[in-house]
């Protein structure tokens, strides 16, 4: 599968070869059909599946500043290729490392309270569009979680409230999911059912865009504020992704569900992990709808912006807050 969306080139499936042809990307599918793409038209190349890529093309992409990302089968953000001469030691990175516990709690609280707010907005939207459906009790409980976050004494307590809010939210949306899809709550490793498969894949794509935005803002995506930082875990990407899960991914997944587009026949069980995976044809359509959502516009502080630009904007605001130049304000979908 070869798809272009939002200055992204998405390559998935089996047998695709990526090579350098002059200053262009040459894509050859398993049938031998060729296609040329200019790296000047791209911000990111996402590779998922058994795809081969030459070192010459990797060099070209890095020279042109194109983000190269590999997404694993299960899915997860498997790898990102970065130039060896990239200056990792910056004033901003040092500020991240030296950020006090008090400041981490302040910024983390704003991120997670914004995420809880967006969960409530999603439930209210579902109520509005489905006659006879009420999430009044769940919304009241989420308000209590949001209040509790405001009084949390440390990041550990804050994350406890986040887990409680997540459980309330996913239990609520389970009420609009058809029983034959076997959704019993959020489960990740591996996703056992179609809905969790969609959420996991969507969140992985979202996190890759968030991570790219953090890097553009000069931040170290591996130095988290609320999620624990350890080797090979881009904790700050997980942090900022919290603000956009419902607005981007859940919106697409729930719309697909309401329209009856999510069917068991479009999913298979992975023989290795036992997890649920999308069939390639359905994945293509899901990705198209997901990227279309990134491109939709929303008014922020009187300015119309695509959601992808709002993500990048929040990354820049986070950088300013870490440097102590402004108070961080999370994204709240109104």
C-alpha positions as CSV (number, residue, x, y, z in Angstrom):
1,X,0.0,0.0,0.0
2,X,1.4,3.4,-1.0
3,X,-0.5,6.4,0.3
4,X,0.3,10.1,0.4
5,X,-1.5,12.3,3.0
6,X,-0.5,15.5,4.7
7,X,3.0,15.6,3.3
8,X,3.4,12.0,4.5
9,X,4.3,8.9,2.4
10,X,2.9,5.7,4.0
11,X,4.4,2.4,2.7
12,X,2.9,-0.8,4.0
13,X,2.4,-4.4,3.0
14,X,4.9,-6.9,1.6
15,X,7.5,-6.7,-1.1
16,X,7.7,-2.9,-1.7
17,X,11.2,-1.6,-2.5
18,X,12.3,2.0,-1.8
19,X,15.4,3.3,-3.7
20,X,17.0,6.6,-4.6
21,X,16.7,7.8,-8.2
22,X,18.6,11.0,-8.6
23,X,17.1,13.3,-6.1
24,X,13.8,11.4,-6.1
25,X,12.3,8.5,-4.1
26,X,11.6,5.5,-6.3
27,X,8.9,3.2,-5.0
28,X,8.6,-0.2,-6.6
29,X,5.7,-2.4,-5.6
30,X,5.8,-6.3,-5.6
31,X,4.3,-6.3,-9.2
32,X,7.2,-4.2,-10.4
33,X,5.2,-1.0,-10.9
34,X,7.3,2.1,-10.3
35,X,6.5,5.5,-8.9
36,X,8.6,8.6,-8.3
37,X,8.1,11.0,-5.3
38,X,10.0,14.2,-4.6
39,X,11.3,14.4,-1.0
40,X,10.7,18.2,-1.2
41,X,6.9,17.4,-1.1
42,X,7.3,15.4,2.1
43,X,7.7,15.9,5.9
44,X,7.6,12.2,6.8
45,X,7.9,8.7,5.4
46,X,6.2,6.0,7.5
47,X,7.2,2.4,6.8
48,X,5.1,-0.5,8.1
49,X,5.4,-4.1,7.0
50,X,8.1,-6.0,5.1
51,X,9.6,-3.1,3.0
52,X,13.2,-2.7,1.9
53,X,15.0,0.6,1.7
54,X,18.4,1.4,0.4
55,X,21.1,3.3,2.4
56,X,21.3,5.8,-0.5
57,X,17.7,6.7,0.0
58,X,18.0,7.0,3.8
59,X,20.9,9.4,3.2
60,X,18.8,11.5,0.8
61,X,15.9,11.7,3.2
62,X,18.1,12.8,6.0
63,X,19.8,15.4,3.8
64,X,16.4,16.8,2.8
65,X,15.1,16.8,6.4
66,X,12.4,14.2,5.9
67,X,11.4,12.3,9.0
68,X,11.8,8.5,8.5
69,X,9.7,6.3,10.8
70,X,9.2,2.6,11.1
71,X,6.0,1.3,12.7
72,X,6.0,-2.3,13.9
73,X,3.3,-5.0,13.2
74,X,1.6,-5.0,16.6
75,X,1.6,-1.8,16.3
76,X,4.3,0.3,17.9
77,X,6.7,3.1,16.9
78,X,9.6,0.7,16.2
79,X,12.3,3.2,15.1
80,X,13.1,6.7,13.8
81,X,16.2,7.6,11.8
82,X,18.1,10.7,12.9
83,X,21.3,12.3,11.5
84,X,24.4,11.5,13.5
85,X,25.5,15.2,13.5
86,X,22.2,16.3,15.1
87,X,23.0,18.6,18.0
88,X,21.3,16.8,20.9
89,X,22.8,18.9,23.7
90,X,20.8,22.1,23.8
91,X,19.7,24.7,26.4
92,X,16.2,23.4,26.0
93,X,17.2,19.7,26.6
94,X,19.1,20.8,29.7
95,X,16.0,22.7,30.9
96,X,14.0,19.5,30.4
97,X,16.4,17.4,32.5
98,X,16.6,20.0,35.2
99,X,12.8,20.7,35.4
100,X,11.8,20.6,39.1
101,X,9.2,18.2,40.5
102,X,6.9,21.2,41.2
103,X,7.1,22.3,37.5
104,X,6.6,18.8,36.2
105,X,3.5,18.4,38.3
106,X,2.1,21.8,37.2
107,X,2.6,21.0,33.4
108,X,1.6,17.4,33.8
109,X,-1.6,18.4,35.6
110,X,-2.6,20.8,32.8
111,X,-1.9,18.1,30.1
112,X,-4.0,15.4,31.9
113,X,-6.8,17.8,32.9
114,X,-7.1,18.8,29.3
115,X,-7.2,15.1,28.3
116,X,-10.0,14.5,30.8
117,X,-11.9,17.6,29.5
118,X,-11.6,16.2,25.9
119,X,-12.9,12.8,27.1
120,X,-16.0,14.6,28.5
121,X,-16.5,16.4,25.3
122,X,-16.4,13.2,23.4
123,X,-19.0,11.6,25.6
124,X,-21.2,14.7,25.2
125,X,-20.9,14.5,21.5
126,X,-21.9,10.8,21.5
127,X,-25.0,11.8,23.6
128,X,-26.0,14.5,21.2
129,X,-25.9,12.2,18.2
130,X,-27.6,9.1,19.7
131,X,-31.1,9.4,21.0
132,X,-31.8,8.0,24.4
133,X,-28.1,7.7,25.3
134,X,-26.9,9.4,28.5
135,X,-23.4,9.6,29.9
136,X,-24.4,11.9,32.8
137,X,-23.1,9.6,35.5
138,X,-19.8,9.0,33.7
139,X,-19.3,12.7,33.0
140,X,-19.9,13.6,36.7
141,X,-17.3,11.0,37.7
142,X,-14.8,12.4,35.1
143,X,-15.4,15.9,36.7
144,X,-14.5,14.4,40.0
145,X,-11.3,12.9,38.5
146,X,-10.4,16.3,37.0
147,X,-10.9,17.9,40.4
148,X,-8.8,15.3,42.0
149,X,-6.0,16.0,39.5
150,X,-6.0,19.6,40.6
151,X,-5.2,18.5,44.2
152,X,-2.7,15.7,43.4
153,X,0.4,16.1,45.5
154,X,2.8,14.4,43.0
155,X,3.0,12.8,39.6
156,X,2.3,9.3,40.9
157,X,-1.0,10.4,42.4
158,X,-1.7,12.4,39.2
159,X,-1.2,9.3,37.0
160,X,-3.5,7.3,39.3
161,X,-6.3,9.7,38.5
162,X,-5.4,9.4,34.8
163,X,-5.9,5.7,35.0
164,X,-9.2,6.1,36.8
165,X,-10.4,8.6,34.1
166,X,-9.4,6.3,31.3
167,X,-11.3,3.4,32.9
168,X,-14.4,5.5,33.2
169,X,-14.2,6.7,29.7
170,X,-13.6,3.4,27.9
171,X,-16.3,1.7,30.0
172,X,-18.7,4.5,28.8
173,X,-17.9,4.2,25.1
174,X,-18.2,0.4,25.4
175,X,-21.9,1.0,25.5
176,X,-22.0,2.2,21.9
177,X,-19.8,-0.6,20.5
178,X,-21.5,-3.7,19.0
179,X,-21.3,-6.8,21.2
180,X,-19.9,-8.9,18.4
181,X,-16.7,-6.9,18.4
182,X,-15.9,-8.2,21.9
183,X,-14.7,-4.9,23.4
184,X,-14.4,-5.1,27.2
185,X,-12.2,-2.1,27.8
186,X,-8.9,-0.7,26.7
187,X,-6.3,-3.5,26.3
188,X,-3.0,-2.9,24.5
189,X,-0.3,-5.6,24.5
190,X,-1.5,-7.1,22.2
191,X,-4.9,-5.6,21.2
192,X,-7.4,-8.5,21.6
193,X,-10.3,-7.1,19.5
194,X,-11.0,-4.9,16.5
195,X,-11.7,-1.7,18.5
196,X,-8.5,-2.0,20.5
197,X,-6.6,-2.8,17.3
198,X,-7.9,0.5,15.7
199,X,-7.1,2.5,18.8
200,X,-3.6,1.1,19.2
201,X,-2.8,1.7,15.5
202,X,-4.3,5.1,15.5
203,X,-2.5,6.2,18.7
204,X,0.8,4.9,17.2
205,X,0.4,7.1,14.1
206,X,-0.7,10.0,16.3
207,X,2.3,9.6,18.5
208,X,4.7,9.6,15.5
209,X,3.3,13.0,14.5
210,X,3.5,14.3,18.1
211,X,7.1,13.1,18.4
212,X,7.9,14.9,15.1
213,X,6.3,18.1,16.4
214,X,8.4,17.9,19.6
215,X,11.6,17.4,17.7
216,X,10.7,20.4,15.5
217,X,10.2,22.4,18.7
218,X,13.7,21.4,19.8
219,X,12.5,19.1,22.6
220,X,13.9,15.7,23.6
221,X,11.0,13.3,23.1
222,X,12.6,10.8,25.5
223,X,12.6,13.1,28.5
224,X,9.1,12.8,29.9
225,X,7.2,15.1,32.3
226,X,4.6,12.7,33.6
227,X,5.3,9.4,31.9
228,X,8.4,7.6,33.2
229,X,11.6,8.2,31.2
230,X,13.7,5.2,30.4
231,X,15.6,3.7,27.5
232,X,13.8,3.5,24.2
233,X,10.6,5.1,25.5
234,X,9.7,8.5,24.0
235,X,8.0,9.5,27.3
236,X,7.4,13.2,26.3
237,X,5.6,11.9,23.2
238,X,3.3,9.9,25.4
239,X,2.7,13.0,27.5
240,X,1.6,15.3,24.8
241,X,-0.3,12.6,22.9
242,X,-2.8,12.5,25.8
243,X,-4.3,15.9,24.7
244,X,-5.1,14.6,21.2
245,X,-6.3,10.9,21.6
246,X,-10.0,11.7,21.7
247,X,-9.9,14.7,19.3
248,X,-8.0,12.8,16.5
249,X,-8.1,9.0,16.9
250,X,-11.2,8.3,19.0
251,X,-13.2,10.6,16.7
252,X,-12.3,8.5,13.7
253,X,-12.8,5.1,15.4
254,X,-16.1,6.0,16.9
255,X,-17.4,7.5,13.6
256,X,-16.4,4.2,11.9
257,X,-18.3,2.3,14.5
258,X,-21.4,4.4,14.4
259,X,-21.5,4.0,10.6
260,X,-21.1,0.3,10.8
261,X,-17.8,0.2,9.0
262,X,-16.0,-2.0,11.6
263,X,-16.6,-5.6,10.8
264,X,-15.0,-8.8,12.0
265,X,-14.1,-9.9,8.5
266,X,-11.7,-7.0,8.2
267,X,-9.5,-8.3,11.0
268,X,-7.3,-11.3,11.5
269,X,-5.6,-12.9,14.6
270,X,-1.8,-12.7,14.5
271,X,-0.4,-16.3,14.9
272,X,2.6,-15.0,16.7
273,X,1.2,-12.7,19.4
274,X,-2.5,-13.7,19.4
275,X,-3.4,-10.0,18.9
276,X,-6.0,-8.6,16.5
277,X,-4.7,-7.0,13.3
278,X,-6.4,-5.1,10.5
279,X,-6.6,-6.5,7.0
280,X,-4.6,-4.4,4.5
281,X,-7.6,-3.1,2.6
282,X,-9.4,-1.9,5.8
283,X,-6.1,-0.4,7.1
284,X,-5.8,1.6,4.0
285,X,-9.2,3.2,4.4
286,X,-8.7,3.7,8.1
287,X,-5.4,5.5,7.5
288,X,-7.0,7.7,4.9
289,X,-9.8,8.7,7.3
290,X,-7.2,9.3,10.1
291,X,-5.1,11.6,7.9
292,X,-8.2,13.4,6.7
293,X,-8.9,14.2,10.4
294,X,-5.4,15.6,10.8
295,X,-6.1,17.9,7.9
296,X,-9.5,19.2,9.3
297,X,-9.5,22.8,10.5
298,X,-10.4,24.0,14.0
299,X,-10.4,27.6,15.3
300,X,-7.8,28.2,18.1
301,X,-7.6,31.7,19.6
302,X,-9.5,33.2,16.6
303,X,-7.2,31.4,14.0
304,X,-8.3,28.5,11.8
305,X,-5.6,25.8,11.9
306,X,-5.4,22.2,10.8
307,X,-5.2,19.7,13.7
308,X,-1.7,18.7,12.7
309,X,-0.6,22.4,13.0
310,X,-2.3,22.6,16.4
311,X,-0.2,19.6,17.6
312,X,3.0,21.4,16.4
313,X,1.7,24.6,18.1
314,X,1.2,22.8,21.4
315,X,4.8,21.3,21.2
316,X,6.1,24.9,20.8
317,X,4.1,26.1,23.7
318,X,5.4,23.2,25.8
319,X,8.9,24.2,24.9
320,X,8.2,27.8,26.0
321,X,6.7,26.5,29.3
322,X,9.8,24.3,30.0
323,X,12.0,27.3,29.5
324,X,9.9,29.2,31.9
325,X,8.8,31.8,29.4
326,X,5.0,31.2,29.7
327,X,2.5,29.1,31.6
328,X,1.5,25.9,29.7
329,X,-2.1,25.7,28.5
330,X,-3.3,22.4,27.2
331,X,-5.5,21.9,24.1
332,X,-9.2,21.7,25.0
333,X,-11.7,20.8,22.3
334,X,-14.7,23.1,22.8
